[in-house]
Amino acid sequence: MPDSSDTRRKTGAAASPWFAAVAAQLSAVYGPAEAIVRQATVLPGILEDFRKMLLASDGGRTVTETYHCEDGRLTVVLEGRRQKGPSGDRLTITRTVINGRTVTIPFILASP
């Protein structure tokens, strides 16, 4: 699994409202202490994998992927799009669902 600080830098997740909302959902599932561990280990890998999926997709098409944690307590569904533009690709998570709870804040992943 990639280093969490490197992945957050690549994805742009550090200090975003989306990341804070997802962190709150993780705390609800795991409690504050274990949620911090999950944020540092599981979430960066999910974001990096989804970023790669968006980059491999056709521009403008919606991509949906479901991730399950090994302990069975966490299911994350990400939906997003890759939009091609003159200044490069824009990778956006348009919908996030964690254990059936929707995070309504869209999130723009850092471009490659």
ABEGO torsion letter per residue (X at the ends): XBBAAAAAAAAGABGBAAAAAAAAAAAAAAEAAAAAAAAAAAAAAAAAAAAAAAAABBBGBBBBBBBBBAAGABBBBBBBBBBBBAAEBBBBBABBBBGGBBBABBBBBBBX
